[in-house]
Amino acid sequence: MYRFAVKNRFYHDKTVAYLLYDEMKREYQIEIPDDVKSVEASLIIADFIKKGQRRIGKEWSLRWVKQRVIPPERQNIGQILRENHMKYYDEFPLLLMNQGRSCHDECYLVEVTDSN
């Protein structure tokens, strides 16, 4: 199980959520700390905060991830995969390559390990 802090550079690198990834099941889940306000988070996460939900299930968590990676329908996806030494499309390595960054917000990922 991988665990990443979703940090927002605009809010002084505040941790606005945690992204969990189960490599065996290839499933994501997002957990939102109680002190995070909707204005501090990216859009999907903010919507859940507004609804009073602090845990985002696998379907919406995957949608959040997909918003942050190159889509599989991209015209030159084969070339992109080859240049990144990937044999097939997989969101997870693409997410790691750009640290989960998106042009829509200032959020990025930092892996959380036992030593963090």
Order of alpha helices (4+ residues) and beta strands (2+ residues): beta-beta-beta-alpha-beta-alpha-alpha-alpha-beta
